Amino acid sequence: MAGMLTRVLTSILFLAVMLSLTGCGDERPDKIAKYQQLTQQRLATLTTMIDDGQLRNANLLKQYAILLKQQKPDLAPLLDELAKDSGTQGPMYTSLKRRLDESKVASNFADLDQQLAEAENLYQAADPSLFNDMLSDPVNVVADMSDGKLARVNAISREAATLANGGEDFGPGSQLVGNPSYGNWQTDSSGTSFWAWYGMYSMFSNVFNRPVSYDRWSGNRGYSYYNDVGRYRYTSPKQADAQNKTFEQTKKRFDSQGKRFDSPYAKPRTGGTALSRESTSTPKASNTTSASKSSSSKFRSNYAKDSSFRNSSNRTTRSVRRGK
């Protein structure tokens, strides 16, 4: 009888231990899968809104490109390339789709924390309000190319921004410098890094003849939505690592000369106006640098502890037609 009682107690204890272990299971894989599912839904909604003309800045970008081509037909190839961001073939949208696919491959990340953070960042980046604000950069690039004939959106004037930030006017296209969807930093044999445009965007250098060096740009850049607001969400971990590598290389070169060199994101620039609530609640771009110092770094997210996924649908069904 005593032996049977012992076996029963042992079985109960074993079951309790197993239940305890099950309750302490790792929730991160389930969260990653859930965020990926929700991001896929948001991308579908974003696609519909773009196709139906519900994103104001996408509409403006398309209209601006048409108007400026009439004024400056020699810029037509470049304007056609910029106008792609008004649809689903542009680099900003296709970047989200590519990152979503990559987020599903665990080997692309140092650990589950980094994979989860990327899944969360993608979920936010696919928000139509954030994406609409992100498009203000290419819209303002076209506006600046019009010599003031077309109005900027979500930002103060070019002259006011230069004055407010005490920076340098790097010319049309400067809002896209630093954004990995349009180019990357390449380092020459002397250790100096320059911005290299992708494809047709190289016309910015050919037409305006303004090569931009990383060290000069870092201390004198102007405001852009990507660099000062959206970089946290619209940069993959690999892209952030590449950005940080360029910074570390440049800083090392300056240190060897006894000079100080600060990150281009150490001091956020002013110039954004009337941004959406979703944009103003995102982490600042400067947070990305400290969160990506190596390939094993973890993208910190202010949504990391949110397991409710409360924003899965209510923000993506409304039109984004703000008068900005």
C-alpha positions as a printed NumPy array, in Angstrom:
array([[  0.   ,   0.   ,   0.   ],
       [  2.807,   2.344,   0.919],
       [  4.53 ,   1.568,  -2.368],
       [  1.437,   2.411,  -4.374],
       [  1.022,   5.676,  -2.504],
       [  4.64 ,   6.526,  -3.242],
       [  4.142,   5.84 ,  -6.946],
       [  0.999,   8.009,  -7.015],
       [  2.763,  10.876,  -5.286],
       [  5.719,  10.526,  -7.635],
       [  3.409,  10.649, -10.663],
       [  1.646,  13.747,  -9.324],
       [  4.981,  15.433,  -8.676],
       [  6.218,  14.563, -12.173],
       [  3.026,  15.924, -13.734],
       [  3.339,  19.132, -11.713],
       [  6.923,  19.591, -12.851],
       [  5.974,  19.021, -16.503],
       [  3.108,  21.492, -16.27 ],
       [  5.459,  24.008, -14.685],
       [  7.993,  23.582, -17.454],
       [  5.293,  23.924, -20.097],
       [  4.109,  27.155, -18.502],
       [  7.651,  28.542, -18.665],
       [  8.049,  27.785, -22.355],
       [  9.657,  30.299, -24.749],
       [  6.944,  32.522, -26.189],
       [  9.219,  34.288, -28.677],
       [  8.686,  31.919, -31.639],
       [  4.92 ,  32.32 , -31.31 ],
       [  5.263,  36.111, -31.074],
       [  7.493,  36.169, -34.143],
       [  4.998,  34.107, -36.126],
       [  2.132,  36.312, -34.959],
       [  3.885,  39.552, -35.909],
       [  4.764,  38.084, -39.303],
       [  1.141,  37.156, -39.888],
       [ -0.046,  40.623, -38.866],
       [  2.595,  42.284, -41.038],
       [  1.427,  40.245, -44.01 ],
       [ -2.097,  41.499, -43.364],
       [ -0.898,  45.087, -43.057],
       [  1.026,  44.838, -46.315],
       [ -2.118,  43.588, -48.033],
       [ -4.048,  46.554, -46.624],
       [ -1.248,  48.948, -47.566],
       [ -1.259,  47.576, -51.127],
       [ -4.996,  48.165, -51.426],
       [ -4.719,  51.694, -50.062],
       [ -1.908,  52.555, -52.471],
       [ -3.791,  51.083, -55.442],
       [ -6.98 ,  52.915, -54.429],
       [ -5.2  ,  56.258, -54.06 ],
       [ -5.711,  56.501, -50.295],
       [ -2.138,  57.509, -49.405],
       [ -1.833,  61.259, -49.827],
       [  1.932,  61.41 , -50.181],
       [  1.94 ,  58.595, -52.723],
       [ -0.551,  60.569, -54.792],
       [  1.492,  63.753, -54.434],
       [  4.674,  61.97 , -55.492],
       [  3.037,  60.722, -58.667],
       [  1.525,  64.138, -59.451],
       [  4.731,  66.017, -58.663],
       [  6.761,  63.766, -60.949],
       [  4.342,  64.353, -63.835],
       [  4.367,  68.122, -63.34 ],
       [  8.147,  68.394, -63.07 ],
       [  8.734,  66.249, -66.148],
       [  6.814,  68.856, -68.115],
       [  9.088,  71.595, -66.763],
       [ 12.352,  69.634, -66.904],
       [ 12.07 ,  66.789, -69.433],
       [ 15.791,  66.054, -69.136],
       [ 15.102,  64.745, -65.62 ],
       [ 12.381,  62.352, -66.803],
       [ 14.347,  59.099, -66.165],
       [ 15.176,  60.132, -62.619],
       [ 11.635,  61.359, -61.928],
       [ 10.168,  58.126, -63.274],
       [ 12.408,  56.213, -60.871],
       [ 11.383,  58.387, -57.918],
       [  7.711,  58.019, -58.868],
       [  7.943,  54.261, -58.373],
       [  7.636,  54.905, -54.641],
       [  4.056,  56.029, -55.306],
       [  3.194,  52.42 , -56.076],
       [  4.166,  48.928, -55.001],
       [  7.24 ,  48.688, -57.248],
       [  9.272,  51.321, -55.429],
       [ 12.237,  50.539, -53.171],
       [ 10.463,  51.447, -49.931],
       [  7.585,  49.009, -50.449],
       [  9.665,  46.209, -51.944],
       [ 12.111,  46.556, -49.05 ],
       [  9.318,  45.731, -46.603],
       [  8.336,  42.642, -48.579],
       [ 11.943,  41.461, -48.811],
       [ 12.554,  42.007, -45.112],
       [  9.376,  40.114, -44.239],
       [ 10.611,  37.125, -46.246],
       [ 14.035,  37.364, -44.621],
       [ 12.496,  37.638, -41.147],
       [ 11.131,  34.121, -41.526],
       [ 14.622,  32.611, -41.791],
       [ 16.076,  32.206, -38.302],
       [ 19.646,  31.904, -39.606],
       [ 19.487,  35.542, -40.734],
       [ 19.559,  36.64 , -37.092],
       [ 21.938,  36.339, -34.177],
       [ 19.208,  35.069, -31.86 ],
       [ 15.464,  35.032, -31.242],
       [ 15.539,  38.474, -29.624],
       [ 16.881,  40.074, -32.777],
       [ 14.437,  38.144, -34.961],
       [ 11.523,  39.202, -32.751],
       [ 12.61 ,  42.833, -32.771],
       [ 12.795,  42.804, -36.571],
       [  9.327,  41.254, -36.778],
       [  7.981,  43.998, -34.499],
       [  9.721,  46.757, -36.456],
       [  8.296,  45.435, -39.727],
       [  4.814,  45.337, -38.255],
       [  5.107,  49.023, -37.391],
       [  6.79 ,  49.993, -40.678],
       [  3.88 ,  48.506, -42.652],
       [  1.437,  50.837, -40.888],
       [ -0.082,  53.023, -43.657],
       [  0.321,  56.19 , -41.558],
       [  4.037,  55.545, -41.038],
       [  4.523,  54.574, -44.665],
       [  2.711,  57.713, -45.819],
       [  5.064,  59.823, -43.694],
       [  8.063,  57.896, -45.031],
       [  7.098,  58.911, -48.567],
       [  7.509,  62.559, -47.613],
       [ 11.234,  62.222, -48.361],
       [ 10.92 ,  61.392, -52.091],
       [  8.06 ,  63.894, -52.366],
       [ 10.282,  66.621, -50.959],
       [ 13.157,  65.592, -53.196],
       [ 10.959,  66.256, -56.236],
       [  9.684,  69.474, -54.645],
       [ 13.269,  70.713, -54.187],
       [ 14.086,  69.85 , -57.78 ],
       [ 11.26 ,  72.146, -58.884],
       [ 13.137,  75.205, -57.577],
       [ 10.342,  76.015, -55.155],
       [  7.43 ,  75.652, -57.579],
       [  6.149,  72.568, -55.744],
       [  5.516,  72.668, -52.012],
       [  7.229,  70.427, -49.497],
       [  5.145,  68.15 , -47.239],
       [  5.692,  67.153, -43.608],
       [  8.726,  69.447, -43.443],
       [  9.704,  73.099, -43.231],
       [ 11.218,  74.828, -46.236],
       [ 14.645,  73.903, -47.545],
       [ 16.089,  77.272, -46.585],
       [ 14.548,  77.227, -43.105],
       [ 15.818,  73.697, -42.459],
       [ 19.365,  74.624, -43.451],
       [ 19.251,  77.684, -41.211],
       [ 17.66 ,  75.855, -38.265],
       [ 20.195,  73.032, -38.274],
       [ 23.244,  75.076, -39.147],
       [ 24.054,  72.484, -41.772],
       [ 25.021,  72.371, -45.407],
       [ 22.694,  72.218, -48.378],
       [ 23.799,  69.1  , -50.231],
       [ 21.368,  69.796, -53.042],
       [ 18.384,  67.896, -54.456],
       [ 18.23 ,  64.277, -53.357],
       [ 19.913,  64.901, -50.016],
       [ 16.881,  63.559, -48.088],
       [ 17.617,  60.121, -49.533],
       [ 21.308,  60.05 , -48.59 ],
       [ 21.821,  57.465, -45.857],
       [ 18.656,  55.55 , -46.766],
       [ 19.723,  52.   , -47.806],
       [ 16.781,  51.72 , -50.197],
       [ 18.462,  54.229, -52.524],
       [ 22.193,  53.647, -52.111],
       [ 24.965,  52.761, -49.672],
       [ 28.213,  54.04 , -48.226],
       [ 31.315,  52.844, -50.051],
       [ 34.847,  53.338, -48.767],
       [ 37.766,  54.153, -51.066],
       [ 41.424,  53.231, -50.644],
       [ 42.071,  56.305, -48.48 ],
       [ 39.445,  55.217, -45.97 ],
       [ 36.985,  57.941, -46.955],
       [ 33.374,  56.865, -47.461],
       [ 31.139,  58.333, -50.148],
       [ 27.46 ,  57.848, -50.877],
       [ 26.925,  55.583, -53.908],
       [ 23.457,  55.723, -55.476],
       [ 21.713,  52.645, -56.818],
       [ 20.843,  52.495, -60.512],
       [ 19.032,  55.467, -61.961],
       [ 19.415,  57.427, -58.713],
       [ 23.028,  57.979, -59.742],
       [ 21.633,  60.81 , -61.867],
       [ 21.691,  62.865, -58.677],
       [ 25.481,  62.806, -58.938],
       [ 25.581,  63.102, -62.715],
       [ 23.056,  65.925, -63.035],
       [ 23.843,  67.904, -59.906],
       [ 27.492,  66.833, -59.585],
       [ 27.415,  66.625, -55.813],
       [ 29.256,  63.582, -54.465],
       [ 28.627,  63.359, -50.739],
       [ 31.319,  62.204, -48.331],
       [ 30.251,  60.507, -45.12 ],
       [ 32.344,  62.634, -42.777],
       [ 31.114,  65.932, -44.246],
       [ 27.51 ,  64.732, -44.405],
       [ 27.575,  63.411, -40.836],
       [ 28.248,  66.791, -39.289],
       [ 26.261,  68.902, -41.728],
       [ 23.314,  66.866, -42.936],
       [ 19.839,  68.359, -42.986],
       [ 16.55 ,  66.95 , -41.795],
       [ 14.892,  63.992, -43.462],
       [ 12.12 ,  61.7  , -42.286],
       [ 14.233,  58.576, -42.706],
       [ 17.317,  59.812, -40.881],
       [ 15.525,  61.609, -38.043],
       [ 12.303,  59.679, -37.5  ],
       [ 11.876,  56.517, -39.544],
       [ 15.328,  54.933, -39.574],
       [ 14.532,  52.736, -36.578],
       [ 11.656,  51.032, -38.402],
       [ 12.847,  51.183, -42.004],
       [ 16.293,  49.663, -41.492],
       [ 16.996,  45.946, -41.259],
       [ 19.558,  44.624, -38.747],
       [ 22.046,  43.936, -41.571],
       [ 21.62 ,  47.455, -42.939],
       [ 22.056,  48.931, -39.462],
       [ 25.248,  46.911, -39.008],
       [ 26.577,  48.272, -42.323],
       [ 25.77 ,  51.825, -41.231],
       [ 27.51 ,  51.307, -37.918],
       [ 30.557,  49.787, -39.644],
       [ 30.915,  52.937, -41.764],
       [ 30.691,  55.051, -38.623],
       [ 33.291,  52.961, -36.754],
       [ 35.717,  53.064, -39.703],
       [ 35.389,  56.834, -40.02 ],
       [ 35.701,  57.388, -36.285],
       [ 38.856,  55.252, -36.187],
       [ 40.358,  57.324, -38.999],
       [ 39.562,  60.561, -37.166],
       [ 40.887,  59.171, -33.876],
       [ 44.202,  58.396, -35.56 ],
       [ 44.42 ,  62.081, -36.519],
       [ 43.551,  63.226, -33.012],
       [ 40.171,  64.507, -34.141],
       [ 36.702,  63.897, -32.78 ],
       [ 33.998,  62.329, -34.926],
       [ 30.369,  61.971, -33.862],
       [ 27.687,  59.75 , -35.346],
       [ 25.464,  61.469, -37.92 ],
       [ 22.567,  60.481, -35.685],
       [ 24.017,  61.723, -32.411],
       [ 22.199,  65.014, -32.89 ],
       [ 18.722,  64.755, -34.458],
       [ 17.838,  67.52 , -36.889],
       [ 14.682,  69.591, -36.709],
       [ 12.387,  70.188, -39.63 ],
       [  9.512,  67.714, -39.542],
       [  5.979,  69.101, -39.338],
       [  2.51 ,  67.615, -38.874],
       [  3.68 ,  64.029, -38.677],
       [  1.195,  61.313, -37.809],
       [  0.726,  60.121, -34.247],
       [  2.282,  56.816, -35.286],
       [  5.472,  58.578, -36.397],
       [  5.807,  60.757, -33.324],
       [  5.533,  57.702, -31.062],
       [  8.331,  55.702, -32.725],
       [ 11.844,  55.561, -31.223],
       [ 14.299,  58.194, -32.401],
       [ 16.759,  57.286, -35.137],
       [ 19.718,  57.69 , -32.796],
       [ 18.577,  54.595, -30.901],
       [ 19.388,  52.42 , -33.891],
       [ 23.12 ,  53.055, -33.759],
       [ 23.544,  51.898, -30.184],
       [ 21.349,  48.909, -30.89 ],
       [ 23.386,  47.641, -33.834],
       [ 27.038,  47.661, -32.846],
       [ 27.653,  44.108, -34.052],
       [ 25.996,  41.299, -35.951],
       [ 24.956,  39.811, -32.64 ],
       [ 23.309,  43.004, -31.415],
       [ 19.639,  43.063, -30.548],
       [ 17.288,  45.638, -32.016],
       [ 15.653,  47.082, -28.943],
       [ 11.977,  47.825, -29.412],
       [  9.477,  49.678, -27.31 ],
       [  6.961,  47.035, -28.344],
       [  9.072,  44.154, -27.035],
       [  6.855,  43.566, -24.021],
       [  3.589,  43.955, -25.885],
       [  1.998,  40.564, -26.386],
       [ -1.521,  41.832, -27.03 ],
       [ -0.951,  42.882, -30.676],
       [ -3.636,  45.464, -30.027],
       [ -2.916,  47.458, -33.181],
       [ -3.344,  44.581, -35.612],
       [ -6.216,  46.037, -37.582],
       [ -7.748,  49.226, -36.24 ],
       [ -5.111,  51.546, -37.711],
       [ -4.874,  50.006, -41.143],
       [ -8.433,  50.394, -42.328],
       [ -8.618,  54.147, -42.477],
       [ -7.539,  56.41 , -45.285],
       [ -4.342,  58.387, -44.869],
       [ -5.284,  61.734, -46.368],
       [ -3.819,  64.257, -43.959],
       [ -3.445,  67.786, -45.237],
       [  0.256,  68.148, -44.621]])
